[in-house]
Amino acid sequence: VASKAPEAGNYAELTLDLRVQEAAENSLKKCISEAVGSEGAGAAIAVDPHTGEVLAMASYPSYDPEEFNENYDELLKSKAKPLINRVINGLYEPGSTYKPMTAIAGLESGTIDTDTYITDRGKYTYYSDYQPTCLVYSSSGATHGTIDVSEAIGVSCNYFFYDIGRKMGIDTMVDYSRKLGLGEATGLELPESTGVVASPEEREERGGEWQPGDVLQAAIGQSDHLFTPAQIASYISTLLNEGKRYRLHLVKSVKDYDTKETVMENTPEVLSDNPIKPENVEAVKKGMGLVLTEGTAASVFSGSGIKAGGKTGTAQVSDGADNVLFTGFAPFDNPEIVVAVVI
């Protein structure tokens, strides 16, 4: 039998930043252990919004590749599913991390403008048979008062987004979701889930029936929406880029093993470009800045020393627990990094 000696192949240089990757893995493990305990799971991704380069990608729990074969059965049966890369194959309701999308859709479609004010009355009574409430109203009887879109993002006012969601309709929300990259492949060089954008058509395909009130839930990131952390990072990057969506990628270049010459180099690739008015982006950014200075994430970011923007989100799951999400960017004025995290 003829045999041939192995030859060294080319090798890839990745876009991952070792320090950012290490920080993502360590903090993900620490925060999940503190919040949930040994049964917890989650994911984190960091990207460069101007190029689509993935700076870090962490899924927890993970496993040691050197012990993969001997531990395979145990890994396969584990309730925490360590074999799933949750960054690109974990599908989650986005919760309020979707509200910046609803805001952009409302602004760009002309449903509202940056000077539109809506009064939060606590309970949304447009429909006689479905009247959801703003969280602050259901917990304390208070309301957010009369607010604009930036303030609505800052305090995460459900009532505001119920109203603009109903007025612009589900078709407009679906259109802008896809323009921003939700429900679309990010382009990563690994098999990924494309997620679900809530719509009557999608519901009917699964044998369900769409109700008028579903548009209210869709507007605040509930209903049938399911996205990966990678998609959320991609959508926020696209928003910050005023509608220019870059393909996410992990491979920076490929080099010859012997000569070290570059065989292939990845350059930033625009997947789609749907221009968003700069003043609308600024209004959403302002709101995401308020989240970290006065809103739901203010206590975490106080004293950080870096001006940033972000949005928290909470989504109930079937067993009564919550998935908790965060997406953010920094520095505020000229973002160099976008993150998306889920626990």
N, C-alpha and C positions, 0 to 999 in steps of 0.2 A: 504494500500500500504506500503510495507516494505521500509525502508530507511536506509542508511548507512552513518555514519558520515564521512566527508572527512579526509583523512590522508595526512600528508605532504610528498611530493615526494622528490626525490634526487634533487640536484641543481648543476648547471654547473659553473665552474670557467672559465672565458674567457681569451684569450691571450692578449686582448686589454690592452694597457698601458694608464691609465687615463690621464696623462699629455700629451702624444702624441696625444691621441684622442681629447682632448680639444684644443690643438694647431691646429690640422687639421681642426676641425669644425670652430673655430674662424677665422683662416686665410683664409679659403675657402670663408666664408661669406664676409669677408672684401674685399678680392681681387676681387671677382665676382661683388660685389656692386660697387667698384671703376671702374672696367673695363667695365662692361656691364649695370649696373643699376638694377632696380627691376625685369626685365624680365630675368636676367641671370641665368645660371645653371651650375653645374659642379660636380666634384667628386675628391676624393683624397684617396689614400691607402698607408700605410706604412707597410713593412714586414721585418722580420728577415730573411736574405737570407740563413742562415745556418740551419734553422729549419722549415721554412715555416710558422712560427707564424705570424698572422696578428696583428700588433701593433696599427693600427688605420684604420678606414674605415668610411669615411664621404661622404654623398651625399647631395647636395644642389639644390633647397630648400628642407627642411624636414618638419615635422609636429609634433605636440604634441600628443602622443598616448592617453593621457587622454581626448582629445577633438576629437578623431578620428570619433566616431559615429555621433556626432552632426555636424561635418564639412565635412562629407564624400562626399556629392554631390559637394561641392565647391572644395574639393581636387581632385575629379575625373575629373572635367571640367577645372581645371587650365591648362593654356598653358605651364607652367613650369614643369608640371607632377611631383609633389612632391612624389607621391606614387611609383615611379620607383627608385630602388637602382641603381644609375648610375655606381657604382663601379663594379658591377657584371652583370648588365643587360643593361647598356648603351654601344652601339657599335659605335666606332669612327674610322675614318681613322687615322692611327698612324702618318702620315706625316714623318718628319725626325727622329722621335724617333725610326723608323724602320732601319735607316742606320747602327747602330752597328750590327744588324742581317745580313744585306747585306755584311758588312765587314767580319764578321766571316765566312759566307758561302763562300765568295771569297777566304779567307785565307785557310780554311780547305779543300776546293775542289782543291786547287792548281792553281786556276785561277790567283791569285796574291800571292806575299809573302810580308814580312815586308819591303823588299828592292825595291819593285815595285814602279816606279814613273810614273805618268800619267800627261800629259800637258793639262790643261783646256783651250780649245780654244773658250769658250763662247757658241757657238752654236754646238750642237751635230749633225753631218751631215751624219752619217752612212746610214740612210734611206733617200731616195729621197723625200718621201711624208710626213715624220714626222720628224721635226728637232727642238726638244725642246731646251731651253737655260738654262744656269746656272743663278740663280737669280741675282747675282751681275752683270752679263753681260746685262741682260734685263733691269736692273734699272740704270746702269751707263756706260755700255760698257766696263767695266773692266773684268779681269779674275783672277783666283786664282793662275795662273802660273803652274809650275811643282811641284807636291806634292805627298807625300806618303799617305798611308791609315790613319795614325794617324792625319796628317794635314788635310786630307779630311773630317774626322769626326769633327775636331775642327772648321773648317770654313763652314761645312755643304755643301760641293761642289757637286751639282747635277751632273755635267759633269762626275766627277770621278765615281759616283755610276751608272750612265747610262752605262758607258763603262764596268765596271765589271759585272753589271747585264746582259747585252747583251751577254758577253763572256761566262758566266757560264750557262745562260739559266734559264727559269722559273722553270723547274723540280728541279734543285738544290736548288733554293730559297725556293720552297715549302717544300722540304725535311728538310732543316735546320730550317725553320720556325717551323715546327712541332716538331723537336727534341728539340727546345728551349721552346716549350709550347704554341706557337701561334696557334690559331685554335683548341686548346685542352682544355678540362676542367681543371681548376686549382685544383679541389678536395675539394673546400670549402663546408661546410655543409649546404649551401643554394642553391636554384635553380639559376643556372647561365647560361648565354649565352656562347656558345663556339666560336662565332665569325666566320670570313671568311678569309681564305688565298687565295689571288688572284691566279687563274690558268685558263687555257683554259677549263678544264673540268667543273669547277664551273661556268664559264661564259656561257658555252653551256647548262648546266642544267637549267639556267634561260632564255634560248632562245636567248642568245646573241652570238656574234661572236668575238673571240679573234683576235686581230691584232698584228703584230710584234712589233709595238711601245709600246704595253701594258707592255712588259717586262721592258722597261725603266721606265715607271711610277711605276710599282710594286717595282722596286729596290729602289725608293726614298720614299716608303710608301704611294703611292697613288693607282690608279687603283681600284680594288675591295676589297682591304684589309679592314677589320673591326674587331677591337679588343676591349675588355673591359680594363679599367684601371688595373683591377686585373691581366689580362693576361700579360699586359706590365710589371708590377712589377715582375711577375713570370719569364718572359723571361730574364729580366735584371739580376735577381737573379741567374738563371741557367747559364747565360754567366759568371758571376763572380765566380760561383762554378765550372768552367771548364767543364760544360756539365751535372752536376748532378742536376736534377730537383726535388725539394721537393714539396709535396702536401701542398697547402695553407690550414690553418685551424684556426678556431676561438675558438674551445673548447680546453682548456688546460687540464681540468680534470672534473670528475663528483664525487660528494661527497654525502655520506649519510646524510640526514637532521638531524637525531638525534645524531649519533655518530661522525659525521664529518670525518669518515673514507673515504679514496679514493676508489671509486667503479671502476672507469676507469680512466686511464691516457693516454693522447695522447703523443706518442713519434714521433720524426721526421720520416716521411715516404718518401722514394725515389720513385717517379713515373717512372722515366727513367734516364738512365745514358749513355750519348753519349760523351765520352771524347773529350775535346778541348785542343789543345796544349797550354801550359802555355804562350809561347811567343806570340801566337796569341791573347790570352786574354789580355796580357799586352799592346799590340799594340792598341787594342780597348780602354782599360782603359786610356791609354795615351791620345788618342783623346778626350775622354769624360772629361778628366781633362782640356784639352785645351779649351773646350767649356766654362768652368767656369772661366778661367783665361784670355783668349784672344778672345773668340768667342761670340756667341749670348747671353750668359747669364752672361758675365763678369761683367756688370754694377750692376746686382742684387747681385752677390756673392762677390764683392769687399769689403774687410773689415770684412768678416764673421768670420775670425779666424779659420775656419775649412777647411782643404784641402778635397775636394770632387770631384766627377765626375758627369757628367750629359749630357743630350741631350734635346734640345728644338725641337718642331715640330709644324708646322702650316698646317692645312688641310681645304681647302675650302669646304663649304657646299652649298646646292642647292639654298639657298636664298641670296647668295652672301656674307654672313658673314664668319667668320673663327672660327674653333675650334682651341684653342691653347693648346698645350700639353707640359709637362715636365716630364722627368724621371731622377732620379739621385740616387747616393749612397754616403755614408760617414761612417767612415773616408776613405780616398782614399786608403791607404795601406792595411787596413784590414777591409773591409766594415761590419758594424753591422746593417745597415738599408738601405733599398731600398724604394724609393717612386715613385709613378706615379700620376700625376695630370692632369685633363682636365678642361678647361673653355670654 
